[in-house]
Amino acid sequence: MEEEVKYLITKLNMDNLTQNDIDKINYLMFNFNTKIISPDLILVLASNSIKRIEKAVELSKTYHLKILISGANYLKKDKMYEYEKYYIYAITHGIKEDNLILETKSQNTLENILYSLNIIKDTFKNIIIVSSSQHLLRVKLTLERELSKNNITNLNFFFVPSYATLVPKDTWYKNKEAKNIIKGELERLITYNLIKNE
């Protein structure tokens, strides 16, 4: 994977994508068709968009699971924190209060993972993680690194993309903004030392 990411960052011409480039990006960024087996919790990484909590609520109703909402950035436009926005959405869309767990400290993806693991590790085993499609690769690599660093081996994770808006899987390469989002996510893999830049 590291060589693929380095190639895409250094050689990729977003204004002249080949089918091979598109296929490589689709494989890296959108290849999360994990079969969900016996899940016992949904972890949703909050943002300003409600798309992630929409998906989490749907999954909660399907599997009858609690939702752990992680994210504490303040949303100036909404005049509330991310977890508050998601909590309100979940409550008003049929999720009972005792089926919601709030992680109210994290300011970024790494903190989402670290603080959520503190809640998860002794109580849950099979966790569905919901985030935007373009974000899931970074989430997965961050999670794998932290699990390895902390010698946590008893947890299973299933990655589920939220409903696509800015970066739809089948058409992202036709849109300049979507292409820039993909490029930015790939660059973060090196910036955050998830992929070695050697």
N, C-alpha and C positions, 0 to 999 in steps of 0.2 A: 504493500500500500504506500509506503514512504516514497518509493521511486515514482509511482503514479502521481502522487500529490506534487512532488517537486517538478515533475514534467509539466503538470497543468499550471503551476504558478509561474514557472520561468519561460516556458515555450508557448503558452496559450495566447492566441490572438483572438480576443473576444469579438472583434469586428469581422473575423473571417474564420468562423468555426467549421471544422470538417465534421463529417458524420462520426469519425473515429473519436474526435474530441468530445462530441456530445455523448457518445456511448460511454466513454471513460467517466465523464462527470456524472451521468445518470447512475452508473454502477457504484461510484463512491458515495454520492450524496443521497440517493433515493432507494438504495437496496436494503430495505428494512422489512422484508416480508417474513418476519419471524412468526412462527406458529405459536399462539398464546396457549400455554398449558397451566391449568390450575392457578390462575392469578389470585392474589389475596390483597392487593393494594394498587391504586393508581397514583402515580406521582406526576403532577403537571407543573411544568416550569412556567411561571407566570410572566406575562409581558403586558404591553399596553393594549394589544389586540385580544379580543374575546374568543378568537378562533380555537385557541388551545383548550380553554375551559369548555367550550361547546363540545369538543371531541371527548374530553374527560367525563363530562356529564353523560354523554351518550354511552360510553363504556361502563360507567358506574351503574347505569340502569340495566345494561345488558348482562353484566357479570355480578351485580349486587355487591359492589365493593365500596369501601371508603376511598375518599380522594384526599391525598396530601398535596396541599397547595404551597408551592415554594416560590418566594419572590417578594422583596421588600423595597423595591425602588419606588420613589414617590412620583406619581403621575400628575404633573401640574395641570394638565387639561381636565382631568377627572377630579382633581382635588382630593385624592385618596391614594393609598398604597396599592401595589399590584395585588397583594393577597386579599385586600378588602374588596377590590373590584371583582375578583374571581369568586370570592365568598358570596357576595351579593348575587352574582349571576347564578351560582349553583343553587342557592336557597330559593331564588325566584323561579327556578326551573325544576323544582321537585326533589332536590336533594336535602335530606334532613340534616339538621345541625350536628347531630352526633355522628354523622357519616363524613364529616369534614375535619381535617387536621390542618392546622396552619403553621407553616414555618415562616417566621416573621423577621428574619435577620439578613438573609442573603441579598447581595447586591450584584452578583454576576454568576456565570455558569459554574465556576469552581465552587463558590460558596453554596449554590443550589445543591450541588452534589454532597459536599462535606456536611452541611447542616441537616440535609435530608437523611443521609446515612446514619447520623446519630439517632434519628427517630426510628428509622427502619430496622436497623441491624439486629435488634434483640426481639422484635415482634413479628416481622413479616419476612417472607422468603421469596415469593414470586411476584415481581413488581412490573407493572406496565408503566413505561415512561412516555409521556406525551409532550411533544414540543413541535415547533414548526419544522417542516421537512428539511429545509436547508440547515437547520441548527442541530439536527440529530447526530450527525457524524461527529461534531465537536463534543456533544454531550456524551456519546458512546466512548470516545477516546479519553475524555477527561475521567469518566467513571472507571474505565479499565485501569488507568494509571493509579487512581486513588485506591481502588480495591487491592491492586497489587502492592502498593506502598504500605497499606495497612493490614495486609495479609488476611483479607476478608474473602472467603471462598464458598460461603454457604448461601449466597444470594443468586437468584436468576432474574434477568431483566429482559423485557420485551419492548421494543421501540416502535411506537406508533405515531405517525405524523398527524398533525392537526389538519384541518381543512385548509387547502392551499389558497393563498390570495396573491401575494407578491411573486411567489416563485412556484408556479404550477409545474408539476413534473413533466408533462408532455409538451409544454410550449414555452418554457423559461428562456430558451435560446433565441426566441423571436423578439424578446423585450430587453432593451438596454438596461433598465433598472434591475431587472431580475438577473441579468448577466453580471452586473457589478456586485450584487449581493452574493452570488455564488463565488466570484473571485475573492471578495472580502473574507468569506468563510474559509476558503482554502488557505489564504494567507495567515489567518489566525491560528491555523493548525501548527504553523512554524513559530509564529510570534509567542504562542503559549506553550512552546516546547512539547507539543503533542506529537509532532513529527520532527525528527532531527534534521537540521539544516547543515549538512556536511558536504 
